[in-house]
Amino acid sequence: MKNPLNAAILRLNGRAWGIAAGLLLGGGLFIATNILVLKGGPNVGKHLRLLGVLFPGYSVTFVGSIIGFIYAFVLGYAIGRLIGGVYNKLVGST
């Protein structure tokens, strides 16, 4: 027999996981891009610039960091919701 309190405690809030993962990924990309912009140099962020292939409009500039934050937040939100949903399905099936 399932204990309803136990099932309620074990469930994850998918929205909270999505927001947390989105802020983590988006914030990380925003901070990394702006650190490289402030650091400067002849070839700023040659590896990070490759994200422009996956995130159209992203570049290693301040405006690009805002665009990258939006893309990474949406990606992180989707991943967090997916983790929460899969986990809740697995917990609900036991």
C-alpha positions as CSV (number, residue, x, y, z in Angstrom):
1,M,0.0,0.0,0.0
2,K,1.4,3.4,-1.0
3,N,1.8,6.1,1.6
4,P,0.4,9.4,0.1
5,L,2.6,11.5,2.3
6,N,5.7,9.6,1.2
7,A,4.7,10.0,-2.5
8,A,4.2,13.8,-2.0
9,I,7.6,14.2,-0.3
10,L,9.4,12.3,-3.0
11,R,8.1,14.3,-5.9
12,L,10.2,17.1,-7.4
13,N,8.9,20.5,-8.5
14,G,9.8,20.5,-12.2
15,R,9.3,24.3,-12.5
16,A,11.8,24.9,-9.7
17,W,14.3,22.6,-11.2
18,G,13.9,24.2,-14.5
19,I,14.4,27.7,-13.2
20,A,17.4,26.6,-11.1
21,A,19.1,24.9,-14.0
22,G,18.3,27.7,-16.4
23,L,19.8,30.3,-14.0
24,L,22.8,28.1,-13.5
25,L,23.5,27.7,-17.2
26,G,22.5,31.2,-18.3
27,G,24.3,32.9,-15.5
28,G,27.4,30.8,-16.1
29,L,27.5,31.7,-19.8
30,F,26.8,35.4,-19.0
31,I,29.6,35.6,-16.4
32,A,32.1,33.7,-18.5
33,T,31.4,35.9,-21.6
34,N,31.7,39.1,-19.6
35,I,34.9,38.0,-17.9
36,L,36.5,37.4,-21.3
37,V,35.2,40.7,-22.7
38,L,36.7,42.6,-19.7
39,K,39.9,40.6,-20.0
40,G,40.3,41.6,-23.7
41,G,43.1,40.6,-25.9
42,P,43.8,40.0,-29.6
43,N,41.6,36.9,-29.9
44,V,38.8,37.2,-27.2
45,G,37.1,33.9,-26.4
46,K,37.9,31.8,-29.5
47,H,36.5,28.7,-28.0
48,L,33.4,30.3,-26.4
49,R,32.7,31.9,-29.8
50,L,31.9,28.5,-31.1
51,L,28.6,28.6,-29.2
52,G,27.4,30.9,-31.9
53,V,26.8,27.8,-34.0
54,L,24.3,26.5,-31.5
55,F,22.9,29.8,-30.3
56,P,22.3,32.1,-33.4
57,G,23.2,35.7,-32.5
58,Y,25.6,34.8,-29.7
59,S,29.0,36.4,-29.8
60,V,31.7,37.2,-27.2
61,T,30.4,40.7,-26.5
62,F,28.2,42.2,-23.8
63,V,25.1,42.1,-26.1
64,G,26.1,38.6,-27.0
65,S,26.2,37.6,-23.4
66,I,22.6,38.7,-22.9
67,I,21.5,36.7,-26.0
68,G,23.5,33.7,-24.7
69,F,21.9,34.0,-21.3
70,I,18.5,33.8,-22.9
71,Y,19.4,30.7,-25.0
72,A,21.2,29.0,-22.1
73,F,18.3,29.8,-19.7
74,V,15.8,28.2,-22.0
75,L,18.0,25.2,-22.5
76,G,18.6,24.8,-18.8
77,Y,14.9,25.2,-18.0
78,A,14.0,22.4,-20.5
79,I,16.7,20.2,-19.0
80,G,15.5,20.9,-15.4
81,R,11.8,20.2,-16.3
82,L,12.9,17.0,-18.0
83,I,14.8,15.8,-15.0
84,G,11.9,16.6,-12.7
85,G,9.4,14.9,-15.0
86,V,11.5,11.7,-15.4
87,Y,12.2,11.6,-11.7
88,N,8.5,12.0,-10.8
89,K,7.5,9.3,-13.3
90,L,10.0,6.9,-11.7
91,V,8.9,7.7,-8.2
92,G,5.2,7.4,-9.1
93,S,5.7,4.0,-10.6
94,T,7.2,2.4,-7.5
